[in-house]
């Protein structure tokens, strides 16, 4: 077992497994909102670890997707029956119900201006709603299977969705048109997050790997990160985009640097699989939950000491300017020519892909849904599936500690109140690494992940189809993960 830290608090009250957790700050009070298989939505006070009032009980089945407004006064929850409810946080009264979905609501997110709401469902559709009126703005059914995650870009111009069909699709938030060709993966894509500058998408899959993409071009950036020994259920990204958190069926949650793609701190170990993870607004706390029916709170503010001992600050540029081999599109050749250049980061305005490849229905012209055919009921669980870790695949522990300190020059001290190590401004002018790949890896062996790479032939996925569905059913795995 990899070295791990201990949670600082636990929140108990749910009677079944957790599906989503989100931090919310209302005034000076920091809270956690959660959805669960027990059909409820609950609010927790972070300071006392107590539940705030009675649970929200307007749903008659398992609650899944969850979104909270910036001021904390509105909560939106989705459920197994396809029903979306907008709540008043203070009164716990229902403001509005949205009922166009016909399958499980896995994920929801407000647009940055909170005028629209996006929802992803097991019915294979992505829907965009007008929050003020409750009207359906866009009904997108281009995915060929369950849509598991939806996320607005921080600048509000694009929407990304991930699916069981092993793709990510990127859409214009204004027109609903597809912006790039589908971003294809080797495995169902369980979760996605955007970088703060809206130029990168990070995705997680059931093969335990994390992928990095250019949002404007759809190009894959470097090789995937081999993060977990089993399926990743969800990702979260810190407010400053410096860290991502991953939650997995392997019973762990882990933190990663988005700049170096190396582990940050120690493992957040659970007894069973982990299905929910979230960062606090200041990035110093992480909440996780899963099959233990408990929310755990972790203080990662001291974990930056581990990070500063992993990589010398002289190797790092600010995330938005970091250009090296690991942030170049994947190449089939073993060498990178000095004349090679990454694909342009922006496409001309108005660029759209042929409508034949896009399954979009505007609500004004298509009141009835045209759903892709399904070969199974949402209530069916394939008995052929297993949630046990794949055999023959070992993930070497990569957690660093203070023993590495001697190999790295002392980093710049962060300013008071900072939760993560800051990068000195002088490093922003570091020259772009243009040497061939082999020379680069010889010079900086810490970035060589070839020894830990995963040949996709080892990952056959007969068991993948319904792990996400099993999260939302009263069906326990054959053995604890």
N, C-alpha and C positions, 0 to 999 in steps of 0.2 A: 504493500500500500504506500502511496506517495505521501510525503510529509504534508500535514494539513494544519490549519488553524482552528480555533474553537469559536463558535458563535457567541456574541455578547448578550443576546436576548432570544427568547422564543415566544411565539404568539399562538396560544392554544384556544380552540373553540370550534373549529371546523370538525365535522364528523366524517369527512371523506377527503379524497385527495385534492390538492390545489391545482388549478388550471392557469391562473394568471395572478400576478401581483404588480401593483403600480404604486409609486410614491406620489403623494399629493401634499402641497403646502397651502394651508388655508390660514391666512394671517400669520401668526408666529408659531402655529402648531403644525408639526410634521406628522403625517399620517401615512398608513399603508392601506390600500384598498385591495381586496382579493375576491376572486371568483372560485367556485368549487363544485365538485360533483354532488355536494349535498344540497344543491338547488338555491344556494344563498349568495348574496353579495354582502361583504362585511367591511367595516372600517375599524382600523386599529390605531391607537395612540402610540407613537414610537417611544415617547418618554416613559410611559408607564407600562407599556406592553399589554394594555387592557383593551378590550373591545369597546368601541364607542357606540353606545345605544344598542338597540335591537338590530338584527340583520335585515337587509332588504329581502323581502320574500314574495315579490311579484311574479317570479318565474316558477313554473311547475315542473321543471326538469333541470338537468345539469347546466350550470352557467359556465361560459367559456370566455369569449371575447370581452375585452374591458378597455375603456378609455375614460380619462378624467380631464376636465377643462383646466386651463392654466390657473384660474383662481380657485379651483377646487369646489366650485358650487354646483357643478353638473357632473354626474356619473352616467356613463352609458355602458350597458351590459347586454351581451348576447347569449343565447341559450341553444340547447340541443334541438328545440322545435323550430328554429329559424327566426324566432322573435327577438327584436331589439327594443330595449326600453331605455328611455332617457329619464333620469331621476333628478329631483331636487335634493342635493346632499343634506341640507339642513332639516327639511321636513320629511324626507324619505318618501315623498309623494311622486307619482308618475306624471311627468310632463308630457310625454308623447310615446306612442308605440309605433314601431315600424315593422311591417310583417310581410314584406315581399319575398324574403328568402324561404326556401323549402328544405334547407339542410342546416346542419350544425354551424353556428357562428364561431369560428375559430379566433378571429382577430378583428379589431376595430381601431381606427385612429382618426382623431380630429386633424383637419388641415391646420397649418400654422396660424391662420387668421381665425380659426374655429367657426368659419361660416359653413363648412362642409364636413361630412363624416364619411369615411370609407369603411366598408365591411367586407370580410372574406368568409366564404362559406363552403361547406361540404357539398352544396348543390352545384359546385363548379363555377360559380359566378363571383364577380367583384362588383359591388354596387357603391355608388356615390350618392349621398343624400344632402339635401339642403337642410341644415340644422334648424333654421328659423321656421320653415314651413312643413318640414317632414316629407317634402316631395322628392321623388326619385329623379336624379339628374342624369346619371349614366348607369346603364346596365351592361356590363362587359362579360362575355362568356367565351373568350378566346381560349382559355385553358381547357385541357382535355381531361381533367380530373379535379379532385378537391382542391380548392384554393385555401392554403393554410395561413398565409400571412399577407398583410398589406401595410405599406408605409409611405407616407408623404415625404418628399425631399424637404430638408429644412428651409429651402428658399420658396417652397410651395408651388413650384412649376411642374413637378413630375410626381407620379405615383408608381411605386414598384409593387409587384405581387409575386408570390412564390407558390409553388404547387406540387402536388403529388406526381404531376406529369414530368418532373425533373427539369423544369424550366423556371426562369424569372422573366417576367414581362415588364417593360417600362412604358408608361402611358403619359400623355400630356394631361396635366390637371385641368387645363382650360378646355380642350376639345375632346378628350377621351380617346384620342388616336394613339396607336402604338408608335413608339419613337425609335426603337431599334429592333433588330431581329431578336428572337428569344435567346436568352442566355442559357445555354444547355449545360447540364450537369450529368454526372455518372449515377446519380441517386436522387430520390425524391428530396425536394428542397423544403425543409421544415421552417426556416426562419430567415429574415433579412433585416439589415439595419443600414442606414445611410450615414456617411461621414458628415461632419458639421458643415463642410464647404459644398455639399450636394454633388460632388464629383466622383465619389466612390460608393459602391455598394458592397457590403460584406454579407455573405450567405453561409448558411449551415445546412448540412445534409445528414441523411440517415447512414451514410458510410463513416460518420465520425469526423469528417473533414470540414474545414472552413475555407471559403473561396473569396477572392478579392477581384473586383471588377471596376472598369471605367464606365461610369454611367452614361456619358455622352456618346461613347463609341460602342459599348458592349464588349470591349476586349477584356480578356482575363489578364490580371496583373500577377505575374509570377506563378509559382506552383502553389497548390492548395496546402493549407496548414493541417497536419495530422494532429488533431486536438484530443479526440476521445477514442476509447476502444469500442464504443457502441454508438447507437444513434444519438444525434444531438436534437433535442426537442425545441429549444428556443435560444435566441441571442438577445443581449442587451448591450447598449453602447453608453459610455459615460458622457456627461454633458459637454465635456471638452473634446470628445472623440479620441482621447488618448488611450482608452482601454475598451475592450469588449469583454463581456462575460458570456460564457456558454454553459448551458444546463443539459445534462445527458442522462440517458437510460443507464449508463454505467455507474450511477450513484454519486457522481461528482458534479460540482460546478467549478469552472476555472476562469481565471482572468488572463488576458493577453494584451501585450502592447501592440497597438495598431501600427506603430512605426517600425519596430524591430520584428514583430510577429513572434516574439518569445514569451514564455510564461511570465506573468507578473505576480510575484508573491507566491503564496502556498495554496494548495487545493482546499476548496470548501467541501468537505467530505460529508456525505449523507449515508444513511443506512439503506435507503432504497432510491429508486430513480428520481431524478430532479426534473420538474416540468415547468418551473417558473423562476425567473430571475429579473431583478430590476436594480438600477442605481438610484441613490438619493440625489436630490437637486444639486448638492455641493460635491457629489462624487466621492464622498468619504465613507458611505455606508452602502452595503449591498444586501438586498432581501432575496431569499430563495425559499422555495417550497416544492412539495411533491407528494410522493406516496405515503409519507409519514403523517400527513394531515396537519402538519405544523409549519408555520412560517418561522424561518430563522433569520436573524439579523447579524451581519458581520461587519466589523470595523476594519476597513482596508487602508486607513490613513497611515498606518505604520508600515504597510507593505511596500511603500516607496523605497524604503531602505534596501529591500531585496532588489528592486529594480535598478537602483543606481549602482549596484555591484555587478550587474549582469553585463552591461554595455557601457563602454567609455562614452562620455558626453561628446567627445570629439568625432564620434562616428555618426552622430545624429544631427539632422537638420529638422526644422519645424515640419510638422506633418504635411502641410500644404505645399511645401517646396522640396520635399524629400524625393530625389530622383536617383535611382540606382537600379541595379539589375532586378531586385525583388519587386520594383514597381513598374517594370516594363511588361508589355504584353508577352504572353508565352510564345516561345519560338521552338520550332521543331529541330533546328540545328543546335549542336552542342556549343557552338561558338556564336558570339554576338559581334557582328561587324561594327567597327568604330563609326561607320557611316550610317548604321541603323538608327532609326528614330521611332519613338512611340507613335501610335496612331494619334491624329489630332484630337484634342480634348473636346472640341465642340463641333457639332454639325450645323450647317446653315439653318437659320430660322425657317420654320415652316416645313422642314423635312418630315415627310410621313412615308410609311410603308404601305404597299398596295392593300386596299381594303379587303381583298380576297384572303389575306392572312390575318385579318383582324375580325374578331367576333364581337362587334360593338352594336348595341341597340340604344339609340337615344330614347329616353323615356317618352318624349313628346310624340314620337312616331311609332313606337313599339310598345303598346301597353301590356302585351302578353309576353311572357318569357319563353325563349327557345333554348331549353337546357340541353347540354350534351347528354347523349345516352349513357346510362349507368348499367353496369353488369352485376351490380350487387345492391342490396338494401343497406341503408346507413346503419341499421341495427344488427347486421350480420357481422360476425367475427370469424375470419378464416381460421379453421383449426390447424391449418398447415403452418401457421406463423409461429415463431418462437422468439422470445425476447432475450434469450441467453446470448452473451457476447460471442462474437465470431471466433472460431478456434484458429490457432496458427498466427494470429495477429497480435503483436505485442507493442505497446506504446511505451517507449523508454521514458522514464521520468526525466524532465528537463528543468525542474525547479532549481533555481540558483540560490546560493546563500552567501554569507559573509566570507567564505573561504575564497571566493572569486575576487575579493576586493583588491588583493595585491596585484592582480593582472590589469587593473584599470586605473587610470589617473583619477584623482579625486574630482567628483562632479561639482558643478556650480551649485551653491546653496540656493534652495527655493526661497522666494519671498515669504514673509509671515502670512499664514492663513492659506497657503497653497496646499492642495491635497496631493499633487503629483509633482515630481521633479520638473523644473523648468529648464528650458534650453537657452543658453546664453545667446544674446543677439549676434555675437561675433560668428557663431557657427552657421548662421543663415547664409553666409557668403562662401561656404565650403564649396570647392569645385565639384562639378558633376562628374560622377564616375563613368568614364567612357572606355575603360579597358575591357578586353575580352572577358567572358565569363570566368574562364579558368584562372586568369590572372587575378580577377577580383576575389574569387573564392580562396585562392592561395594567400592573398593579402589579408582577407577578412574571413577566416574559416568559420567564425561564429554564425555566418549567414548560410553556410552550406548545410542544407537539410537533405542532401541526397541519400545519406545513410538511413534517414528516417522516412524516406518517401514510400508511398504505398502504390504498388502496382494494382491497377484497377481490376486486373483479372482475379485477384484474391477476393474481391467483394462481389459476391453473387447475392441477390436480394430476394430470395423466395419468401422471406419473413417480413418484408418491409411494409407491404401494402396497408396494414391496418394498425400499426403501432400508434399512430396519431388517434385513430378511432378508439383504440383500447384505452387511451388516456381519459376518454369521455364516456366510458361504459362501466357498468358494474361487473367487470370481468377482471380478475386478478391474474398476473402472470403466473406461469407454472412454478417459477422459483423467484425469490427476491433477487433483484439485480444489485 
